[in-house]
Amino acid sequence: MIENAGDRPSVVVLGGGYGGITVAKLLDDVADVTLVDPSDSFLHNLAALRALVEPEWLDRIFLPYQRLLAQGRFLRDRAVAVDGRQVTLGSGTRLEPDYLVLATGSSYPFPAKIDEAAAEVAKAKVREAHEALAGSRSVLLIGAGPVGLELAGEIKSAFPDKHVILADVAPDILAGPFDQALRDELRAQLDKLGVELKLGSALRELPGAAPATAAPVAVTTEAGDELSADIWFRCFGVTPHTGYLRGSLAESRDAQGHLRVDEHLRVRGHDRVFAIGDMADADRNMAAFARQQGELLAQNLRTLITGEGETTAYERQPAMILVPLGPEGGAGQLPGQDGIVGPEATAGIKGRSLLVEAAAANFEVAVPDESAA
């Protein structure tokens, strides 16, 4: 059965991540919006690592999709085949929208992202990992990008006595278009926290034990260093969610699996199909960029629907990042500012709140009082 919407132009948004919820909510008043996601709740994964060390955060970071749209609808379903004209869902439902927004994001190892469709199951998984972490004396983190750095800071802030080893094949932390001063500042803070860095040599193999579970871990680097711990976490490996694409849409992917889009975030070769966030090649994978792309795309689609105004091109964003190291530590690089920002600014902007209130506002959900948790 093919479902079509009512009198207003129909917009189907596949994926309820940061970009998807943004464009869906902003178009709710001018289009018949259908948001599709296999999960029952939005996961504010910017705070997922905090929830690992402080599980009382869990009830604050899962936000029900049913509370997002005032007029549109949410379908808890999964896209299994999308060719640019028709969307086929796992339930067998087929949709033929006037405009299609692809925002299915990417996968990333637990606990930075949680591949569980039911919020209660996901929460239980995090609590189980928390217990395993709490009972461990030493922790191995493999990957010294933003996730590895942030997780190291969270663990040392919550459990100062744990021995944390952060390993990466790269010669320095935080690969990417960032100032060396930022890496130096973060390394100095990690050193003060007592985090041991093992950089510049690949592991001969990954640990045999499952990550995020209590089990003895012993690995050796190519340089011959032996690393041992009671638990380990994988902090690398982003994979775009584009496997459901068919035909010319599938052919529009680049070698990394990202969809190629033009300056208006339109998938190349398709007039009414757009892609935003981690699955598109518009910018680097960051929640902030996905939100910005969602805002711009929503405004452009509003222009196309109403005939008022002009469309705007997306401009790739300058290097920017905030890396909290626990609630009070960290550093970052922000556009329009000379030099880097230190722990005080990082904590004030992101580290203490992890932007939970801003995420909850999209769902009209009152954030529980932290003191009552």
C-alpha positions as CSV (number, residue, x, y, z in Angstrom):
1,M,0.0,0.0,0.0
2,I,1.3,3.5,-0.9
3,E,0.5,6.2,1.6
4,N,0.2,9.8,0.6
5,A,-0.4,12.8,2.8
6,G,-3.2,15.4,2.6
7,D,-3.6,18.7,0.8
8,R,-0.3,20.2,1.9
9,P,3.0,19.2,0.3
10,S,4.3,16.1,1.9
11,V,7.8,15.9,3.4
12,V,9.2,12.6,4.6
13,V,12.3,12.8,6.9
14,L,14.2,9.5,7.3
15,G,16.2,9.5,10.5
16,G,15.5,11.2,13.8
17,G,19.0,12.5,14.7
18,Y,20.0,16.1,15.2
19,G,19.5,17.1,11.6
20,G,16.3,15.1,11.1
21,I,14.4,16.4,14.1
22,T,15.4,19.9,13.2
23,V,14.1,19.9,9.7
24,A,10.9,18.0,10.7
25,K,10.0,20.4,13.5
26,L,10.7,23.5,11.5
27,L,8.4,22.4,8.6
28,D,5.6,21.1,10.8
29,D,3.4,24.2,10.2
30,V,3.7,24.3,6.4
31,A,3.9,20.7,5.3
32,D,2.5,17.2,6.0
33,V,5.6,15.9,7.8
34,T,6.3,12.3,8.4
35,L,9.4,11.5,10.5
36,V,10.6,7.9,10.3
37,D,13.0,6.3,12.8
38,P,13.3,2.7,14.1
39,S,13.8,3.9,17.7
40,D,11.0,5.1,20.0
41,S,13.1,7.9,21.4
42,F,15.6,10.5,20.3
43,L,19.0,9.9,22.0
44,H,20.8,13.1,22.9
45,N,24.1,11.3,22.4
46,L,26.2,14.4,23.2
47,A,25.5,13.4,26.8
48,A,25.8,9.6,26.3
49,L,29.3,9.4,27.8
50,R,28.3,11.3,30.9
51,A,25.4,8.8,31.3
52,L,27.9,6.0,31.3
53,V,29.6,7.3,34.4
54,E,26.5,8.9,35.9
55,P,23.5,6.7,35.0
56,E,21.1,9.2,36.6
57,W,21.5,11.2,33.3
58,L,19.8,8.4,31.3
59,D,16.3,9.7,32.0
60,R,17.3,13.1,30.7
61,I,18.8,12.1,27.3
62,F,16.1,9.8,25.9
63,L,13.3,12.0,24.5
64,P,10.1,10.5,22.9
65,Y,9.6,11.2,19.2
66,Q,5.8,11.3,19.8
67,R,6.3,14.7,21.5
68,L,8.2,16.3,18.6
69,L,5.6,17.3,16.1
70,A,2.3,19.1,16.7
71,Q,0.7,18.3,13.4
72,G,3.0,15.8,11.6
73,R,3.3,12.2,12.5
74,F,6.1,9.9,13.7
75,L,6.4,6.4,12.3
76,R,8.5,4.0,14.2
77,D,9.8,2.1,11.3
78,R,13.0,1.5,9.2
79,A,13.7,2.4,5.6
80,V,14.7,-0.7,3.7
81,A,14.6,0.5,0.1
82,V,14.7,4.1,-1.2
83,D,15.2,5.0,-4.9
84,G,14.5,8.7,-4.8
85,R,10.8,8.4,-5.9
86,Q,9.5,5.8,-3.4
87,V,10.3,4.9,0.2
88,T,9.7,1.4,1.3
89,L,9.7,0.7,5.0
90,G,10.3,-2.5,6.9
91,S,6.6,-2.7,7.7
92,G,5.8,-2.8,4.0
93,T,4.4,0.7,4.0
94,R,5.4,2.7,0.9
95,L,5.6,6.5,0.9
96,E,5.9,8.8,-2.2
97,P,6.5,12.3,-0.7
98,D,6.8,15.5,-2.5
99,Y,10.1,16.1,-0.8
100,L,12.4,13.5,0.8
101,V,15.0,14.3,3.4
102,L,17.6,11.7,4.1
103,A,19.0,12.1,7.6
104,T,19.8,8.6,8.8
105,G,23.2,9.6,10.2
106,S,25.9,7.1,11.0
107,S,26.7,4.3,13.4
108,Y,29.4,4.5,16.0
109,P,30.6,2.1,18.7
110,F,28.8,2.0,22.1
111,P,28.4,4.0,24.3
112,A,28.9,7.1,22.2
113,K,25.9,5.8,20.2
114,I,23.6,3.1,21.3
115,D,22.2,0.7,18.7
116,E,19.0,-0.3,20.5
117,A,15.6,0.7,19.2
118,A,13.8,0.7,22.6
119,A,14.8,3.3,25.1
120,E,14.4,1.1,28.1
121,V,16.6,-1.6,26.5
122,A,19.3,1.0,25.7
123,K,19.2,2.4,29.3
124,A,19.7,-1.1,30.7
125,K,22.7,-1.6,28.4
126,V,24.3,1.6,29.6
127,R,23.6,0.7,33.3
128,E,25.2,-2.7,32.7
129,A,28.3,-1.1,31.2
130,H,28.4,1.4,34.1
131,E,28.5,-1.5,36.6
132,A,31.3,-3.2,34.6
133,L,33.2,0.1,34.4
134,A,32.7,0.9,38.1
135,G,34.1,-2.5,39.1
136,S,37.2,-2.1,37.0
137,R,40.5,-0.8,38.2
138,S,41.9,0.0,34.7
139,V,40.4,1.0,31.4
140,L,41.8,0.9,27.9
141,L,40.3,3.3,25.4
142,I,41.3,2.7,21.7
143,G,41.0,5.9,19.6
144,A,42.2,9.3,20.6
145,G,39.7,11.4,18.7
146,P,37.0,13.5,20.3
147,V,35.1,10.5,21.7
148,G,38.2,8.9,23.2
149,L,39.3,12.1,24.8
150,E,35.9,12.9,26.2
151,L,35.4,9.4,27.6
152,A,38.8,9.5,29.2
153,G,37.9,12.8,30.9
154,E,34.5,11.5,32.0
155,I,36.0,8.4,33.6
156,K,38.8,10.2,35.4
157,S,36.3,12.9,36.7
158,A,33.9,10.2,38.0
159,F,36.5,7.7,39.1
160,P,39.8,9.6,39.8
161,D,41.6,6.4,41.0
162,K,41.1,4.4,37.8
163,H,44.0,3.9,35.5
164,V,43.0,5.0,32.0
165,I,45.1,4.2,29.0
166,L,44.3,6.1,25.7
167,A,45.9,4.4,22.7
168,D,45.9,5.5,19.0
169,V,48.0,4.7,15.9
170,A,48.3,8.5,15.2
171,P,51.3,10.3,16.6
172,D,49.1,12.9,18.3
173,I,45.6,13.2,19.7
174,L,42.6,14.8,17.9
175,A,43.3,14.4,14.2
176,G,41.6,17.0,12.1
177,P,41.8,20.7,11.0
178,F,42.6,22.0,14.5
179,D,45.3,24.2,16.0
180,Q,48.2,22.4,17.6
181,A,47.6,24.6,20.6
182,L,44.3,22.8,21.2
183,R,46.0,19.4,21.2
184,D,48.7,20.7,23.5
185,E,46.2,22.1,26.0
186,L,44.1,18.9,26.0
187,R,47.2,16.7,26.4
188,A,48.3,18.9,29.4
189,Q,44.9,18.4,31.0
190,L,44.9,14.7,30.3
191,D,48.4,14.4,31.9
192,K,47.1,16.3,35.0
193,L,44.2,13.9,35.2
194,G,46.6,11.0,35.1
195,V,45.6,9.6,31.7
196,E,48.3,7.5,30.1
197,L,48.8,8.1,26.4
198,K,50.1,5.4,24.0
199,L,50.3,7.1,20.6
200,G,52.1,6.5,17.3
201,S,51.9,2.7,17.1
202,A,49.2,0.4,15.9
203,L,47.9,-2.4,18.0
204,R,48.8,-5.9,16.6
205,E,45.1,-6.8,17.1
206,L,42.1,-5.6,19.0
207,P,41.2,-7.1,22.4
208,G,39.5,-10.5,22.2
209,A,37.0,-9.6,24.9
210,A,33.8,-7.7,23.9
211,P,34.1,-4.0,24.6
212,A,32.3,-2.4,27.5
213,T,32.3,-5.6,29.4
214,A,34.3,-6.6,32.5
215,A,37.0,-9.0,31.2
216,P,40.8,-9.0,31.3
217,V,42.3,-7.2,28.3
218,A,45.9,-7.6,27.0
219,V,47.1,-6.2,23.7
220,T,50.5,-5.3,22.2
221,T,51.4,-2.4,20.0
222,E,53.6,-2.8,17.0
223,A,56.3,-1.0,19.0
224,G,56.2,-3.8,21.5
225,D,54.4,-2.1,24.4
226,E,52.0,-4.4,26.3
227,L,48.8,-2.8,27.4
228,S,46.5,-4.4,29.9
229,A,43.2,-3.4,31.5
230,D,40.0,-4.8,33.1
231,I,37.7,-3.3,30.5
232,W,38.0,-1.6,27.1
233,F,36.0,0.7,24.9
234,R,36.2,1.2,21.2
235,C,36.4,4.9,20.3
236,F,36.7,4.9,16.5
237,G,34.8,3.8,13.5
238,V,32.1,6.0,12.0
239,T,29.9,4.3,9.3
240,P,27.3,6.2,7.3
241,H,23.8,4.7,7.3
242,T,23.2,4.5,3.6
243,G,22.8,0.8,2.9
244,Y,19.1,1.1,2.1
245,L,19.6,3.3,-0.9
246,R,18.8,1.9,-4.3
247,G,19.4,2.8,-8.0
248,S,20.7,6.3,-8.8
249,L,20.7,7.2,-5.1
250,A,23.0,4.4,-4.2
251,E,25.2,5.5,-7.1
252,S,25.4,9.0,-5.7
253,R,27.5,7.8,-2.7
254,D,31.2,8.5,-2.5
255,A,33.9,6.0,-1.6
256,Q,33.2,6.4,2.1
257,G,29.5,5.9,1.7
258,H,28.5,9.5,2.0
259,L,25.9,10.9,-0.3
260,R,27.1,13.7,-2.6
261,V,25.1,16.8,-2.2
262,D,25.1,20.2,-3.9
263,E,25.3,23.6,-2.2
264,H,21.6,23.4,-1.4
265,L,22.0,20.0,0.2
266,R,20.2,18.4,-2.7
267,V,21.4,14.9,-3.7
268,R,23.2,15.3,-7.0
269,G,20.9,14.2,-9.8
270,H,17.7,14.5,-7.8
271,D,15.4,17.5,-7.7
272,R,13.5,16.7,-4.6
273,V,15.8,14.5,-2.5
274,F,18.0,16.1,0.1
275,A,20.6,14.7,2.5
276,I,22.0,16.2,5.7
277,G,24.2,15.3,8.6
278,D,26.7,12.5,8.9
279,M,25.4,10.6,5.8
280,A,26.0,13.5,3.5
281,D,29.4,14.9,2.3
282,A,28.4,18.5,3.0
283,D,30.7,18.9,6.0
284,R,32.5,17.0,8.8
285,N,30.4,14.7,11.1
286,M,29.3,16.9,14.0
287,A,25.9,17.3,15.7
288,A,26.2,21.1,15.4
289,F,26.7,20.9,11.7
290,A,23.8,18.5,11.3
291,R,21.5,21.0,13.1
292,Q,22.7,23.9,11.0
293,Q,22.1,21.9,7.8
294,G,18.6,21.0,9.1
295,E,17.8,24.7,9.8
296,L,19.0,25.8,6.4
297,L,17.2,23.0,4.5
298,A,14.0,23.6,6.4
299,Q,14.2,27.3,5.4
300,N,14.9,26.4,1.8
301,L,12.0,23.8,1.7
302,R,9.7,26.4,3.2
303,T,10.7,28.8,0.4
304,L,10.0,26.1,-2.2
305,I,6.6,25.3,-0.6
306,T,5.4,28.8,0.0
307,G,7.1,30.5,-3.0
308,E,8.3,33.3,-0.6
309,G,11.9,34.3,-0.3
310,E,15.0,32.8,-1.8
311,T,17.0,29.6,-1.2
312,T,20.3,29.8,0.6
313,A,23.5,27.8,-0.1
314,Y,25.2,25.9,2.7
315,E,28.7,26.9,3.4
316,R,31.2,24.4,4.8
317,Q,31.9,25.5,8.4
318,P,35.3,26.5,9.7
319,A,37.2,24.3,12.1
320,M,35.4,24.3,15.4
321,I,35.1,21.8,18.3
322,L,34.5,21.7,22.0
323,V,36.0,18.7,23.9
324,P,34.9,18.5,27.5
325,L,37.1,16.5,29.8
326,G,34.5,15.9,32.5
327,P,32.1,18.6,33.8
328,E,34.8,21.2,34.5
329,G,37.7,20.4,32.1
330,G,38.4,20.5,28.4
331,A,39.2,22.9,25.6
332,G,38.0,24.0,22.2
333,Q,38.4,26.0,19.1
334,L,35.6,28.3,18.1
335,P,35.1,30.3,14.9
336,G,35.7,34.1,15.2
337,Q,37.9,33.7,18.2
338,D,41.7,34.0,18.2
339,G,43.4,31.1,20.0
340,I,41.6,28.3,21.9
341,V,39.1,28.4,24.7
342,G,40.1,26.7,27.9
343,P,38.3,24.6,30.6
344,E,36.2,27.4,32.0
345,A,34.5,28.4,28.7
346,T,34.3,24.8,27.6
347,A,32.5,23.8,30.9
348,G,30.2,26.8,30.7
349,I,29.2,26.3,27.1
350,K,29.0,22.5,27.0
351,G,30.8,20.5,29.7
352,R,28.4,21.0,32.7
353,S,25.0,20.8,30.9
354,L,26.0,18.9,27.7
355,L,23.2,20.9,26.1
356,V,20.5,18.7,27.6
357,E,18.0,21.5,28.1
358,A,18.3,22.7,24.5
359,A,17.6,19.1,23.2
360,A,14.7,18.6,25.5
361,A,13.1,21.9,24.4
362,N,12.5,20.4,21.0
363,F,10.2,17.8,22.5
364,E,8.5,20.1,25.0
365,V,9.7,17.8,27.8
366,A,10.5,19.2,31.2
367,V,14.0,18.2,32.2
368,P,14.0,16.4,35.5
369,D,15.7,18.2,38.4
370,E,19.3,16.9,38.7
371,S,19.1,17.2,42.5
372,A,16.2,14.9,42.6
373,A,17.9,12.1,40.7
